[in-house]
Amino acid sequence: MSNWEQLGLVVRYICNGQVVERQLEYIKCDNCTGGKVSEAIISTLKQLQLDPMLCRAQTYDGTGNMAGCNSACAALFQKINPRAPYFHCASHGLNLALSHASKVPEIRNMICV
């Protein structure tokens, strides 16, 4: 698996008043353009009998092929479903912040402890 691009497909929903997140599967990506990734997500949702039109948000990292405003995955998915705006993934943002902060010796030492 380490030699191919993969996309983790996660859904977040409410069940009995509780927020639930479930990873549905990993999608192999032979081509990582925004169009191909968007097609793979929509195809996988349909294969799992989930309606892409019921999505109310989408989150990805901030790379151009995922978050760009024209031909990126988020923009193409939103053309199919305008009720699913793009948000930058909060976990990815935290990871970037910690990675950047760990270059400061005092912060790196605090995190390690």
Contact map, one row per residue, 1 for C-alpha under 8 A:
11110000000000000000000000000000000000000000000000000000000000000000000000000000000000000000000000000000000000000
11111000000000000000000000000000000000000000000000000000000000000000000000000000000000000000000000000000000000000
11111000000000000000000000000000000000000000000000000000000000000000000000000000000000000000000000000000000000000
11111100000000000000000000011100000000000000000000000000000000000000000000000000000000000000000000000000000000000
01111110000000000000000000011101000000000000000000000000000000000000000000000000000000000000000000000000000000000
00011111000000000000000001111000000000000000000000000000000000000000000000000000000000000000000000000000000000000
00001111100000000000000001111000000000000000000000000000000000000000000000000000000000000000000000000000000000000
00000111110000000000001111100000000000000000000000000000000000000000000000000000000000000000000000000000000000000
00000011111000000000001111100000000000001000000000000000000000000000000000000000000000000000000000000000000000000
00000001111100000000111110000000000000000000000000000000000000000000000000000000000000000000000000000000000000000
00000000111110000000111100000000000000000000000000000000000000000000000000000000000000000000000000000000000000000
00000000011111000011110000000000000000000000000000000000000000000000000000000000000000000000000000000000000000000
00000000001111100011100000000000000000000000000000000000000000000000000000000000000000000000000000000000000000000
00000000000111111111000000000000000000000000000000000000000000000000000000000000000000000000000000000000000000000
00000000000011111111000000000000000000000000000000000000000000000000000000000000000000000000000000000000000000000
00000000000001111100000000000000000000000000000000000000000000000000000000000000000000000000000000000000000000000
00000000000001111110000000000000000000000000000000000000000000000000000000000000000000000000000000000000000000000
00000000000001111111000000000000000000000000000000000000000000000000000000000000000000000000000000000000000000000
00000000000111101111100000000000000000000000000000000000000000000000000000000000000000000000000000000000000000000
00000000000111100111110000000000000000000000000000000000000000000000000000000000000000000000000000000000000000000
00000000011110000011111000000000000000000000000000000000000000000000000000000000000000000000000000000000000000000
00000000011100000001111100000000000000000000000000000000000000000000000000000000000000000000000000000000000000000
00000001111000000000111110000000000000000000000000000000000000000000000000000000000000000000000000000000000000000
00000001111000000000011111000000000000000000000000000000000000000000000000000000000000000000000000000000000000000
00000001110000000000001111100000000000000000000000000000000000000000000000000000000000000000000000000000000000000
00000111100000000000000111110000000000000000000000000000000000000000000000000000000000000000000000000000000000000
00000111100000000000000011111000000000011001000000000000000000000000000000000000000000000000000000000000000000000
00011110000000000000000001111100000000000000000000000000000000000000000000000000000000000000000000000000000000000
00011110000000000000000000111111000110010000000000000000000000000000000000000000000000000000000000000000000000000
00011000000000000000000000011111000000000000000000000000000000000000000000000000000000000000000000000000000000000
00000000000000000000000000001111100110000000000000000000000000000000000000000000000000000000000000000000000000000
00001000000000000000000000001111110110000000000000000000000000001000000000000000000000000000000000000000000000000
00000000000000000000000000000011111110000000000000000000000000001000000110000000000000000000000000000000000000000
00000000000000000000000000000001111111000000000000000000000000001100001111010000000000000000000000000000000000000
00000000000000000000000000000000111111100000000000000000000000000000001110010000000000000000000000000000000000000
00000000000000000000000000001011111111110000000000000000000000000000000010000000000000000000000000000000000000000
00000000000000000000000000001011111111111000000000000000000000000000000010000000000000000000000000000000000000000
00000000000000000000000000000000011111111100000000000000000000000000000011011000000000000000000000000000000000000
00000000000000000000000000000000001111111110000000000000000000000000000000000000000000000000000000000000000000000
00000000000000000000000000101000000111111111000000000000000000000000000000000000000000000000000000000000000000000
00000000100000000000000000100000000011111111100000000000000000000000000000000000000000000000000000000000000000000
00000000000000000000000000000000000001111111110000010000000000000000000000000000000000000000000000000000000000000
00000000000000000000000000000000000000111111111000000000000000000000000000000000000000000000000000000000000000000
00000000000000000000000000100000000000011111111100000000000000000000000000000000000000000000000000000000000000000
00000000000000000000000000000000000000001111111111110000000000000000000000000000000000000000000000000000000000000
00000000000000000000000000000000000000000111111111110000000000000000000000000000000000000000000000000000000000000
00000000000000000000000000000000000000000011111111000000000000000000000000000000000000000000000000000000000000000
00000000000000000000000000000000000000000001111111000000000000000000000000000000000000000000000000000000000000000
00000000000000000000000000000000000000000000111111100000000000000000000000000000000000000000000000000000000000000
00000000000000000000000000000000000000000000111111110000000000000000000000000000000000000000000000000000000000000
00000000000000000000000000000000000000000000110011111110000000000000000000000000000000000000000000000000000000000
00000000000000000000000000000000000000000100110001111110000000000000000000000000100000000000000000000000000000000
00000000000000000000000000000000000000000000000000111110000000000000000000000001101000000000000000000000000000000
00000000000000000000000000000000000000000000000000111111000000000000000000000000000000000000000000000000000000000
00000000000000000000000000000000000000000000000000111111110000000000000000000000101100000000000000000000000000000
00000000000000000000000000000000000000000000000000000111110000000000000000000000001110000000000000000000000000000
00000000000000000000000000000000000000000000000000000011111000000000000000000000001111100000000000000000000000000
00000000000000000000000000000000000000000000000000000011111100000000000001000000000111100000000000000000000000000
00000000000000000000000000000000000000000000000000000000111110000000000000000000000001111000000000000000000000000
00000000000000000000000000000000000000000000000000000000011111000110000001000000000001111000000000000000000000000
00000000000000000000000000000000000000000000000000000000001111100110000000000000000000011001100000000000000000000
00000000000000000000000000000000000000000000000000000000000111110111000000000000000000011000000000000000000000000
00000000000000000000000000000000000000000000000000000000000011111111000000000000000000000000000000000000000000000
00000000000000000000000000000000000000000000000000000000000001111111000100000000000000000000000000000000000000000
00000000000000000000000000000001110000000000000000000000000000111111001110000000000000000000000000000000000000000
00000000000000000000000000000000010000000000000000000000000111111111000111000000000000000000000000000000000000000
00000000000000000000000000000000000000000000000000000000000111111111100111100000000001010000000000000000000000000
00000000000000000000000000000000000000000000000000000000000001111111111111100000000000000000000000000000000000000
00000000000000000000000000000000000000000000000000000000000000000011111101100000000000000000000000000000000000000
00000000000000000000000000000000000000000000000000000000000000000001111100110000000000000000000000000000000000000
00000000000000000000000000000000011000000000000000000000000000001001111110110000000000000000000000000000000000000
00000000000000000000000000000000111000000000000000000000000000011111111111110000000000000000000000000000000000000
00000000000000000000000000000000111111000000000000000000000000001111001111111000000000000000000000000000000000000
00000000000000000000000000000000010001000000000000000000010100000111100111111100000011000000000000000000000000000
00000000000000000000000000000000000000000000000000000000000000000011111111111110000001000000000000000000000000000
00000000000000000000000000000000011001000000000000000000000000000000011111111111000000000000000000000000000000000
00000000000000000000000000000000000001000000000000000000000000000000000011111111100100000000000000000000000000000
00000000000000000000000000000000000000000000000000000000000000000000000001111111111111000000000000000000000000000
00000000000000000000000000000000000000000000000000000000000000000000000000111111110000000000000000000000000000000
00000000000000000000000000000000000000000000000000001000000000000000000000011111110000000000000000000000000000000
00000000000000000000000000000000000000000000000000011010000000000000000000001111111100000000000000000000000000000
00000000000000000000000000000000000000000000000000000000000000000000000000000111111110000000000000000000000000000
00000000000000000000000000000000000000000000000000001011100000000000000000000100111110000000000000000000000000000
00000000000000000000000000000000000000000000000000000011110000000000000000001100111111000000000000000000000000000
00000000000000000000000000000000000000000000000000000001110000000000000001000100011111100000000000000000000000000
00000000000000000000000000000000000000000000000000000000111100000010000001100100000111110000000000000000000000000
00000000000000000000000000000000000000000000000000000000111100000000000000000000000011111000000000000000000000000
00000000000000000000000000000000000000000000000000000000001111000010000000000000000001111101100000000000000000000
00000000000000000000000000000000000000000000000000000000001111000000000000000000000000111111100000000000000000000
00000000000000000000000000000000000000000000000000000000000000000000000000000000000000011111110000000000000000000
00000000000000000000000000000000000000000000000000000000000000000000000000000000000000001111111000000000000000000
00000000000000000000000000000000000000000000000000000000000010000000000000000000000000011111111100000000000000000
00000000000000000000000000000000000000000000000000000000000010000000000000000000000000011111111110000000000000000
00000000000000000000000000000000000000000000000000000000000000000000000000000000000000000111111111000000000000000
00000000000000000000000000000000000000000000000000000000000000000000000000000000000000000011111111100000000000000
00000000000000000000000000000000000000000000000000000000000000000000000000000000000000000001111111110000000000000
00000000000000000000000000000000000000000000000000000000000000000000000000000000000000000000111111111000000000000
00000000000000000000000000000000000000000000000000000000000000000000000000000000000000000000011111111100000000000
00000000000000000000000000000000000000000000000000000000000000000000000000000000000000000000001111111110000000000
00000000000000000000000000000000000000000000000000000000000000000000000000000000000000000000000111111110000000000
00000000000000000000000000000000000000000000000000000000000000000000000000000000000000000000000011111111001100000
00000000000000000000000000000000000000000000000000000000000000000000000000000000000000000000000001111111101100100
00000000000000000000000000000000000000000000000000000000000000000000000000000000000000000000000000111111101100000
00000000000000000000000000000000000000000000000000000000000000000000000000000000000000000000000000001111111100000
00000000000000000000000000000000000000000000000000000000000000000000000000000000000000000000000000000111111110000
00000000000000000000000000000000000000000000000000000000000000000000000000000000000000000000000000000001111111000
00000000000000000000000000000000000000000000000000000000000000000000000000000000000000000000000000001111111111100
00000000000000000000000000000000000000000000000000000000000000000000000000000000000000000000000000001111111111110
00000000000000000000000000000000000000000000000000000000000000000000000000000000000000000000000000000000111111111
00000000000000000000000000000000000000000000000000000000000000000000000000000000000000000000000000000000011111111
00000000000000000000000000000000000000000000000000000000000000000000000000000000000000000000000000000100001111111
00000000000000000000000000000000000000000000000000000000000000000000000000000000000000000000000000000000000111111
00000000000000000000000000000000000000000000000000000000000000000000000000000000000000000000000000000000000011111
